[in-house]
Amino acid sequence: MHPRELIYIPVDCRGRALHEFVASVRLKNVLEGRGIRVLGGLHGLAFEEFLKFRNCGAYTIRELREIVASAQRGSNDTVPSGY
């Protein structure tokens, strides 16, 4: 992971609800605990910031990356690796 690698969410996707995406309970809890309910809440944050949260490790960051990449492609059909 690159230091301070910031999350970019395209403007037209920032209002999309995160519940539209397939995600583990762990990731959902991390995002909910931070008060993030739409993709725009991720925009401008660093991936490394999420490592500070309890139960958020490398796998959860990889899953978050997949959701961000899916949003950048304009899709909500992402299924995290290993599912």
Contact map, one row per residue, 1 for C-alpha under 8 A:
11101000000000000000000000000000000000000000000100000000000000000000000000000000000
11111000000000000000000000000000000000000000000000000000000000000000000000000000000
11111000000000000000000000000000000000000000000100000000000000000000000000000000000
01111100000000000000000000000000000000000000011100000000000000000000000000000000000
11111110000000000000000000000000000000000000011100000000000000000000000000000000000
00011111000000000000000000000000000000000011111000000000000000000000000000000000000
00001111100000000000000000000000000000000111111000000000000000000001000000000000000
00000111110000000000000000000000000000000111000000000000000000000001000000000000000
00000011111011000000000000000000000000110110000000000000000000000001001100000000000
00000001111111000000000000000000000000000000000000000000000000000000001100000000000
00000000111111000000000000000000000000010000000000000000000000000000000000000000000
00000000011111100000000000000000000000000000000000000000000000000000000000000000000
00000000111111110000000000000000000000110000000000000000000000000000001101000000000
00000000111111110000000000000000000001111010000000000000000000000000000000000000000
00000000000111111000000000000000000001110000000000000000000000000000000000000000000
00000000000011111101000000000000000001110000000000000000000000000000000000000000000
00000000000000111111000000000000000011100000000000000000000000000000000000000000000
00000000000000011111100000000000000011100000000000000000000000000000000000000000000
00000000000000001111110000000000000010000000000000000000000000000000000000000000000
00000000000000011111110000000000000000000000000000000000000000000000000000010000000
00000000000000000111111000000000000000000000000000000000000000000010000000011100000
00000000000000000011111100000000000000000000000000000000000000000000000000011111000
00000000000000000000111110110000000000000000000000000000000000100000000000000011000
00000000000000000000011111110000000000000000000000000000000000000000000000000000000
00000000000000000000001111111000000000000000000000000000000000000000000000000000000
00000000000000000000000111111100000000000000000000000011000100000000000000000000000
00000000000000000000001111111110000000000000000000000001000100110000000000000000000
00000000000000000000001111111111000000000000000000000000000000000000000000000000000
00000000000000000000000011111111100000000000000000000000000000000000000000000000000
00000000000000000000000001111111110000000000000000001111000000000000000000000000000
00000000000000000000000000111111111110000000000000000000000000000000000000000000000
00000000000000000000000000011111111110000000000000000000000000000000000000000000000
00000000000000000000000000001111111100000000000000000000000000000000000000000000000
00000000000000000000000000000111111100000000000000000000000000000000000000000000000
00000000000000000000000000000011111110000000000000000000000000000000000000000000000
00000000000000000000000000000011111111101100000000000000000000000000000000000000000
00000000000000001110000000000011001111101000000000000000000000000000000000000000000
00000000000001111100000000000000000111111100000000000000000000000000000000000000000
00000000100011111100000000000000000111111110000000000000000000000000000000000000000
00000000101011110000000000000000000001111110000000000000000000000000000000000000000
00000000000001000000000000000000000111111110000000000000000000000000000000000000000
00000011100000000000000000000000000101111111100000000000000000000000000000000000000
00000111100001000000000000000000000000111111100000000000000000000000000000000000000
00000111000000000000000000000000000000000111110000000000000000000000000000000000000
00000110000000000000000000000000000000000111111010000000000000000000000000000000000
00011110000000000000000000000000000000000001111111000000000000000000000000000000000
00011110000000000000000000000000000000000000111111100000000010000000000000000000000
10111000000000000000000000000000000000000000011111110000000000000000000000000000000
00000000000000000000000000000000000000000000111111111000000000000000000000000000000
00000000000000000000000000000000000000000000011111111001000010000000000000000000000
00000000000000000000000000000000000000000000001111111101110010000000000000000000000
00000000000000000000000000000000000000000000000111111101000000000000000000000000000
00000000000000000000000000000100000000000000000011111111000000000000000000000000000
00000000000000000000000000000100000000000000000000111111000000000000000000000000000
00000000000000000000000001000100000000000000000000001111100000000000000000000000000
00000000000000000000000001100100000000000000000001111111111110000000000000000000000
00000000000000000000000000000000000000000000000000100011111110000000000000000000000
00000000000000000000000000000000000000000000000000100001111111000000000000000000000
00000000000000000000000000000000000000000000000000000001111111100000000000000000000
00000000000000000000000001100000000000000000000000000001111111110000000000000000000
00000000000000000000000000000000000000000000001001100001111111111000000000000000000
00000000000000000000000000000000000000000000000000000000011111111100000000000000000
00000000000000000000001000100000000000000000000000000000001111111110000000000001100
00000000000000000000000000100000000000000000000000000000000111111111000000000000000
00000000000000000000000000000000000000000000000000000000000011111111100000000000000
00000000000000000000000000000000000000000000000000000000000001111111110000000101000
00000000000000000000100000000000000000000000000000000000000000111111111000010100000
00000011100000000000000000000000000000000000000000000000000000011111111100000000000
00000000000000000000000000000000000000000000000000000000000000001111111110000000000
00000000000000000000000000000000000000000000000000000000000000000111111111111100000
00000000110010000000000000000000000000000000000000000000000000000011111111110000000
00000000110010000000000000000000000000000000000000000000000000000001111111100000000
00000000000000000000000000000000000000000000000000000000000000000000111111100000000
00000000000010000000000000000000000000000000000000000000000000000000011111110000000
00000000000000000000000000000000000000000000000000000000000000000000011111111100000
00000000000000000001110000000000000000000000000000000000000000000010011001111100000
00000000000000000000110000000000000000000000000000000000000000000000010000111110000
00000000000000000000110000000000000000000000000000000000000000000110010000111111000
00000000000000000000011000000000000000000000000000000000000000000000000000001111101
00000000000000000000011000000000000000000000000000000000000000100100000000000111111
00000000000000000000000000000000000000000000000000000000000000100000000000000011111
00000000000000000000000000000000000000000000000000000000000000000000000000000001111
00000000000000000000000000000000000000000000000000000000000000000000000000000011111
